[in-house]
Amino acid sequence: MNGSRPYVVRPYASGDEHGIVALFRTVFGTGDARLPGRDLAWWRWEFATRPAGAQIMLALDAETGAVIAQYAALVARFTVEDSDEVLTQPVDSMVDPAWRGSGVFL
């Protein structure tokens, strides 16, 4: 909670990508040439087009519905000695600066 403001933790749902992109820009900015552009096309490339999928958990401000935190991982499937395995690589984890230190926990 941010002061007395509640938040909700849940998995990604279709349409959340707009809030995720907005949060990324809030957290990381848009003027750093070392970072690739973060827009809906980037989000779809990184997460929506993965053959094995992605795992994304979000925290949303319960009053406004704004995405305030994300923990995301890309999923990869591979085979080791005839055993099918799943690997996740955490990426793009972030918390809105206004909510840092407030107990938002994913």
Stockholm file with secondary structure:
# STOCKHOLM 1.0

chainA/1-106         MNGSRPYVVRPYASGDEHGIVALFRTVFGTGDARLPGRDLAWWRWEFATRPAGAQIMLALDAETGAVIAQYAALVARFTVEDSDEVLTQPVDSMVDPAWRGSGVFL
#=GR chainA/1-106 SS CBTTBCEEEEECCTTTHHHHHHHHHHHHCSCCTTSCCCSHHHHIIIIITCTTCEEEEEEEETTTCCEEEEEEEEEEEEEETTEEEEEEEEEEEEECGGGTTTTCCC
#=GC SS_cons         CBTTBCEEEEECCTTTHHHHHHHHHHHHCSCCTTSCCCSHHHHIIIIITCTTCEEEEEEEETTTCCEEEEEEEEEEEEEETTEEEEEEEEEEEEECGGGTTTTCCC
//
